[in-house]
Amino acid sequence: MGLFAKIKEGLKKTRDNVVGQIDSMLKSFTKIDEELFEELEELLVMGDVGIGTSQKICEELRKKVKKEGVTNPNEVHRLLQEIVAEMLEGGQELNINTKPSIILVIGVNGVGKTTTIGKLANNLRQDGKKVLLSAADTFRAAAIDQLQVWADRSRCDIIKQNEGSDPAAVVFDSIRAAKARKADVIIADTAGRLHNKKHLMDELAKISRIIDREMHDCDKEVLLVLDATTGQNAVNQAREFKNAAGITGIVLTKLDGTAKGGVVLAIKEELDVPVKYIGVGEQIDDLQPFDPKDFAKALFEVEKND
């Protein structure tokens, strides 16, 4: 299965739910009028796109309809595809050009953080990069063992200490090891305990000080892993983490298991944080770099037999 086919299959539940309802609604209209825009906005809100984002999509649609002189409701799919791709464009590429670069990964328990790190490591290794994993989530039971399993599966080195160790000390050791082994990228599994934001901020600040001191000119990404099945709760979680941790990008997991894929739009538009990767399955190669055009096409492209 090709990359686009995987994304399309992964978005099937969202497409069937949200876009399926939009399809049905459009077929009931013979012209594009204000009632169509109102119904479309309502369906987008119900599809976890968010109120503000849904309003913006409809505003952009009004402009395009007027500018292009579109009168046929069947053309709305194409226009929505263009609008969504444009809204999601920008910032989706990982900024890891220095050697070594570092990626800090945060996320609450249960979102698939450790699994995401393993898949990301495998992804980058297949791109020809030498990856070193840093087991800096030292307080969660079994987190270190889990990361070791993924290090083995993705065939990457791992730096770890005992459970309860200082996370910043693990990152320090990882930086030294990465330099010695000429690694391209360090991926650090860091904690994501939102119930104590001060502790989270203090921990990440300490890690950042170590990074600034040991590799001050390196590229650094702070990726937040979110579970797409939680819909608007994922947006709220991202907002909290953005305020606490200065995240640079989102990894959205479990898109294949939810009809709430519209949350991608809400995250980008409401928080101005780009989605960099999406998870569309359980296999090691099912974490895909986020492509706005492919995402929009997978959602809104009309099937030839429609």
C-alpha positions as CSV (number, residue, x, y, z in Angstrom):
1,M,0.0,0.0,0.0
2,G,1.4,3.4,-1.0
3,L,1.7,6.4,1.3
4,F,-1.3,8.2,0.0
5,A,-3.4,5.0,0.1
6,K,-2.4,4.5,3.8
7,I,-3.4,8.0,4.7
8,K,-6.7,7.7,2.8
9,E,-7.4,4.3,4.5
10,G,-6.4,5.8,7.9
11,L,-8.9,8.7,7.4
12,K,-11.7,6.4,6.3
13,K,-13.8,6.8,9.5
14,T,-13.4,10.6,9.4
15,R,-14.3,10.7,5.7
16,D,-17.3,8.4,6.1
17,N,-18.6,10.4,9.1
18,V,-17.9,14.0,8.4
19,V,-17.4,14.2,4.6
20,G,-20.2,11.6,4.1
21,Q,-22.6,13.9,5.8
22,I,-21.4,16.9,3.8
23,D,-21.9,14.8,0.6
24,S,-25.4,14.0,1.6
25,M,-26.1,17.7,2.5
26,L,-24.7,19.0,-0.8
27,K,-26.8,16.6,-2.8
28,S,-29.9,18.2,-1.3
29,F,-29.0,21.6,-2.7
30,T,-29.4,22.8,-6.3
31,K,-27.6,26.0,-5.7
32,I,-25.0,27.6,-3.4
33,D,-26.8,29.9,-1.0
34,E,-26.5,31.0,2.7
35,E,-28.5,28.0,3.9
36,L,-25.8,25.7,2.4
37,F,-23.0,27.6,4.2
38,E,-24.9,27.4,7.5
39,E,-25.5,23.7,7.2
40,L,-21.9,23.1,6.2
41,E,-20.6,25.0,9.2
42,E,-22.8,23.0,11.5
43,L,-21.5,19.7,10.0
44,L,-17.8,20.9,10.3
45,V,-18.4,21.8,14.0
46,M,-19.9,18.4,14.6
47,G,-16.9,16.8,13.0
48,D,-14.5,18.2,15.6
49,V,-13.1,20.9,13.4
50,G,-14.0,23.5,16.0
51,I,-16.3,26.5,15.9
52,G,-13.7,29.2,15.0
53,T,-12.1,27.0,12.4
54,S,-15.4,26.0,10.8
55,Q,-16.4,29.6,10.5
56,K,-13.1,30.4,8.8
57,I,-13.5,27.6,6.3
58,C,-16.9,28.8,5.4
59,E,-15.7,32.4,5.1
60,E,-12.9,31.2,2.7
61,L,-15.5,29.2,0.8
62,R,-17.7,32.2,0.3
63,K,-14.8,34.2,-1.1
64,K,-13.8,31.4,-3.5
65,V,-17.4,30.8,-4.7
66,K,-17.7,34.5,-5.4
67,K,-14.3,34.9,-7.0
68,E,-14.6,31.9,-9.3
69,G,-18.3,32.4,-10.0
70,V,-19.1,28.8,-8.8
71,T,-22.9,28.0,-8.7
72,N,-22.9,24.2,-8.6
73,P,-22.9,22.6,-5.1
74,N,-20.9,19.6,-6.5
75,E,-17.9,22.0,-6.9
76,V,-17.8,22.6,-3.1
77,H,-15.7,19.4,-2.6
78,R,-12.9,20.7,-4.7
79,L,-13.0,24.1,-3.1
80,L,-13.0,22.6,0.4
81,Q,-10.0,20.5,-0.5
82,E,-8.1,23.6,-1.7
83,I,-9.1,25.6,1.4
84,V,-8.1,22.8,3.9
85,A,-4.7,22.2,2.2
86,E,-3.9,26.0,2.3
87,M,-4.9,26.3,6.0
88,L,-2.7,23.3,7.0
89,E,0.3,24.4,5.0
90,G,3.5,25.5,6.7
91,G,5.8,24.2,9.4
92,Q,5.1,20.5,8.9
93,E,8.7,19.6,8.1
94,L,11.0,18.5,11.0
95,N,13.8,21.0,11.6
96,I,16.7,18.6,12.2
97,N,19.6,19.7,10.0
98,T,22.4,20.0,12.6
99,K,24.5,17.0,13.6
100,P,23.4,16.0,16.2
101,S,19.8,17.5,16.4
102,I,17.5,16.7,19.2
103,I,13.8,15.9,19.4
104,L,12.1,16.1,22.8
105,V,8.8,14.1,22.8
106,I,6.1,14.8,25.4
107,G,2.6,13.5,26.0
108,V,0.4,12.1,28.7
109,N,0.1,8.4,29.4
110,G,-2.0,6.4,27.0
111,V,-1.6,8.6,23.9
112,G,1.1,6.3,22.3
113,K,4.1,8.4,23.1
114,T,6.7,5.6,23.4
115,T,5.3,3.8,20.4
116,T,5.5,7.0,18.4
117,I,9.1,7.5,19.4
118,G,9.9,4.0,18.2
119,K,8.1,4.5,14.9
120,L,9.7,7.9,14.4
121,A,13.2,6.4,15.1
122,N,12.5,3.8,12.4
123,N,11.2,6.4,10.0
124,L,14.4,8.6,10.4
125,R,16.7,5.6,10.2
126,Q,15.1,4.5,6.9
127,D,15.8,8.1,5.7
128,G,19.5,7.3,6.3
129,K,19.9,9.0,9.7
130,K,21.7,7.5,12.7
131,V,19.3,7.8,15.6
132,L,20.0,7.5,19.3
133,L,17.1,7.1,21.8
134,S,17.2,8.8,25.2
135,A,15.1,7.2,28.0
136,A,14.4,10.4,29.9
137,D,10.9,9.6,31.1
138,T,12.4,8.0,34.2
139,F,9.3,8.2,36.5
140,R,6.7,6.2,34.7
141,A,6.8,2.5,35.5
142,A,8.1,0.4,32.6
143,A,8.7,3.4,30.3
144,I,12.4,2.6,30.0
145,D,11.7,-1.1,29.3
146,Q,9.1,-0.1,26.6
147,L,11.6,2.2,24.9
148,Q,14.3,-0.5,24.9
149,V,11.8,-2.8,23.0
150,W,11.3,-0.1,20.4
151,A,15.1,0.6,20.2
152,D,15.5,-3.1,19.4
153,R,12.7,-3.0,16.8
154,S,13.9,0.1,15.1
155,R,17.6,-1.0,15.4
156,C,18.7,2.2,17.2
157,D,21.0,2.8,20.1
158,I,19.5,3.7,23.5
159,I,20.9,5.6,26.5
160,K,19.2,4.8,29.8
161,Q,19.6,4.9,33.5
162,N,17.6,3.4,36.4
163,E,14.0,4.2,37.0
164,G,13.7,7.4,39.1
165,S,17.0,8.9,37.8
166,D,17.3,12.6,36.9
167,P,15.9,13.0,33.3
168,A,18.3,15.8,32.6
169,A,21.2,13.5,33.5
170,V,19.9,11.0,31.0
171,V,19.8,13.7,28.3
172,F,23.3,14.8,29.2
173,D,24.6,11.2,28.8
174,S,22.7,10.9,25.5
175,I,24.3,14.1,24.1
176,R,27.8,12.9,25.0
177,A,27.0,9.5,23.4
178,A,25.5,11.0,20.3
179,K,28.6,13.1,19.8
180,A,31.0,10.2,20.4
181,R,29.0,7.9,18.1
182,K,28.4,10.6,15.4
183,A,24.6,10.2,15.7
184,D,22.4,12.5,13.5
185,V,19.4,12.7,15.8
186,I,18.7,12.2,19.5
187,I,15.0,11.4,20.3
188,A,14.4,12.0,24.0
189,D,11.3,10.4,25.7
190,T,10.4,13.1,28.2
191,A,7.6,13.2,30.8
192,G,4.2,14.7,30.1
193,R,2.5,15.1,33.4
194,L,0.0,18.0,33.0
195,H,-1.4,17.5,36.5
196,N,1.7,19.4,37.8
197,K,2.6,22.0,35.2
198,K,5.2,23.6,37.3
199,H,7.0,20.3,37.7
200,L,6.8,19.7,33.9
201,M,8.1,23.2,33.1
202,D,10.9,22.8,35.6
203,E,11.9,19.5,34.2
204,L,11.9,20.6,30.6
205,A,13.7,23.9,31.5
206,K,16.5,21.8,33.1
207,I,16.7,19.6,30.1
208,S,16.8,22.7,27.8
209,R,19.6,24.2,29.9
210,I,21.7,21.0,29.4
211,I,21.0,21.1,25.6
212,D,21.9,24.8,25.4
213,R,25.1,24.2,27.3
214,E,26.2,21.0,25.5
215,M,25.0,21.7,22.0
216,H,23.9,25.3,22.0
217,D,23.7,25.7,18.2
218,C,21.8,22.5,17.5
219,D,18.3,22.2,16.0
220,K,15.7,21.3,18.5
221,E,12.1,20.1,18.2
222,V,9.6,19.7,21.0
223,L,6.9,17.3,19.7
224,L,3.6,16.7,21.6
225,V,1.9,13.4,21.0
226,L,-1.9,13.6,21.0
227,D,-4.6,10.9,20.7
228,A,-6.9,11.9,17.8
229,T,-9.8,9.8,19.3
230,T,-10.2,12.4,22.1
231,G,-11.3,15.1,19.5
232,Q,-11.6,18.6,21.0
233,N,-10.0,17.4,24.3
234,A,-6.8,17.0,22.2
235,V,-7.0,20.7,21.3
236,N,-7.4,21.6,24.9
237,Q,-4.5,19.4,25.9
238,A,-2.3,20.9,23.2
239,R,-3.2,24.4,24.4
240,E,-2.1,23.5,27.9
241,F,1.2,22.0,26.7
242,K,1.9,24.9,24.4
243,N,1.6,27.3,27.3
244,A,3.8,25.0,29.6
245,A,6.4,23.6,27.2
246,G,6.7,25.7,24.0
247,I,5.9,22.8,21.7
248,T,7.1,23.1,18.0
249,G,4.9,20.5,16.5
250,I,2.2,17.8,17.0
251,V,2.2,14.1,16.4
252,L,-1.4,12.9,16.1
253,T,-1.9,9.2,16.8
254,K,-4.8,6.8,16.2
255,L,-6.3,8.7,13.3
256,D,-7.3,5.4,11.8
257,G,-9.5,4.5,14.9
258,T,-11.6,7.7,15.0
259,A,-14.1,9.8,13.0
260,K,-12.6,12.9,14.7
261,G,-9.8,13.6,12.2
262,G,-11.1,17.1,11.7
263,V,-9.2,18.0,14.9
264,V,-6.1,18.4,12.7
265,L,-7.6,21.6,11.4
266,A,-8.6,22.9,14.8
267,I,-5.0,22.3,16.2
268,K,-3.3,24.1,13.3
269,E,-5.8,27.0,13.1
270,E,-6.6,27.7,16.8
271,L,-3.1,27.1,18.2
272,D,-0.8,27.9,15.3
273,V,1.1,24.7,15.9
274,P,1.8,22.5,12.9
275,V,1.0,18.8,12.8
276,K,4.2,17.1,11.7
277,Y,3.3,13.4,11.8
278,I,0.1,11.3,11.9
279,G,-0.4,7.8,13.0
280,V,-2.7,5.7,10.7
281,G,-2.2,2.2,11.9
282,E,-0.4,-0.2,14.3
283,Q,2.6,-1.2,12.1
284,I,6.0,0.2,12.6
285,D,5.8,2.1,9.3
286,D,2.3,3.5,9.9
287,L,3.6,6.8,11.3
288,Q,3.6,9.2,8.3
289,P,5.0,12.7,7.8
290,F,2.1,15.0,7.6
291,D,1.3,16.3,4.1
292,P,-1.5,19.0,4.0
293,K,-2.4,18.3,0.3
294,D,-2.6,14.6,0.8
295,F,-4.6,15.0,3.9
296,A,-7.1,17.3,2.2
297,K,-7.2,15.1,-0.9
298,A,-7.9,12.0,1.2
299,L,-10.8,13.7,2.9
300,F,-12.5,15.6,0.2
301,E,-11.6,14.1,-3.2
302,V,-14.8,12.8,-4.9
303,E,-14.5,9.1,-5.8
304,K,-14.8,8.4,-9.5
305,N,-17.8,6.2,-8.9
306,D,-19.6,8.8,-6.8
